[in-house]
Amino acid sequence: MWSIHSLWFEVSIVSTIFALGHILMGHFEERTPRLRKFIKFVCFLVLVLCLSVWAGRQVALSFLGFMFLPLLYVHGVYLPRKGINGWTGEPKERYYEFRKWDKNIFK
């Protein structure tokens, strides 16, 4: 009945990664438009599914694993160089300036 040998397995993995990302880190994307978040999810899902179909599951899952390297670089190296804590996004003023968001959150 249940099989991991279908594309639904990749869909569930990508969906789980995005859900956990939004649950744990979504407060850093508070001003990102919902449509942009949705398009990002769909494009990433299509990319992983295409990789799985044309290059194989191992390539698609390896791609997912390698996508954590830029995440670690940005949060561990790039943001601290800008004076922003990579895990808490503080100070908020610098983070908002980095994202080019308006610093006045009550407008």
N, C-alpha and C positions, 0 to 999 in steps of 0.2 A: 504494500500500500504506500508506504513512504519511501521515497528514493532521493538520494543525493546526486543522482546521475541525470539531472535535468537542469535547465537554466534557472529554475526557481531557486535553486540552492544559491547561485550567485546573487539573485535578486534579494534573497533574505539576508545574505551577508552584508551587501552594500546598504540595505535599508537599516539593518541593525547598527552599522557603523555610523550612519547619519543620525539615527535616533539617539544613540548614546552621545554623539557629538553635540546635538542640540540640547539634550537634557543637561549635560555637564558643562558645556561651554557656550550655550545659547545666549547667556546674558552679555557676552562680548559682541554679539551681533544684533543688539537691540534696535539699532537704527538702519539695518540693512533691509531693503524692501523685500516683502514676502515673495514676490514674483522672482526676484533674483535668486533667492534661496531655492525656490522650486526648480528653476531652470538649471541651476548648478547640480541639484540632485539628479534630475532627468538626464542631463548630459553625461554626468559621471556614470550613471547606471547604464546608459547606452554604450559608452566606451568600454566598460567592463564586459558587458554582454557580447559586444562585437569581438573583443579580444578572445573571449571564451569560445565563441563559435569558430572564428577563423584561425586562431593560433593555439587554442587549447586551454583547458582549465588551469593547468599549471602556470601558464603565462599570465592569465587573468589574475589569479590569486597572488602571484609574485608581484604583479603590478600594484595590487592593493597593499602588499607589504612594503614595497618601495615607496609608496606614497606617504608613509609615516616619516621618512627621512627629511623631506622638506619641512614637515610639521615640526620635527625636533630642531631643525636648524633655525627656523623662524622664532620659535618660542625660547630656545636655549641660547642663541647667539645674536640674531638680528635685533630683536626687540630690546634685550638688555643693552646693546650698543646705543640704542636710541634713548636710553634712560627709562625704559618701561619694563616692569616686571612681567616676564613672559607667561606666568601662570595666573596672576591676579589682575593684570591690566592696569596696574596703578603706577604712577598717579594718573587719575582719570583725565586730567587736562592734557597731558602729553599723549595719552592714547587717543583721545578725541581729535587732537591736532594731527596725529599720525594717520588716522582714518579720514581726515578732512571733514569731520562732522562739526556742527555748531556746538560750542562748549556750553551754551545755555540750554540745559535739558528741559527747562520749563516753558519754552516758547510754544 
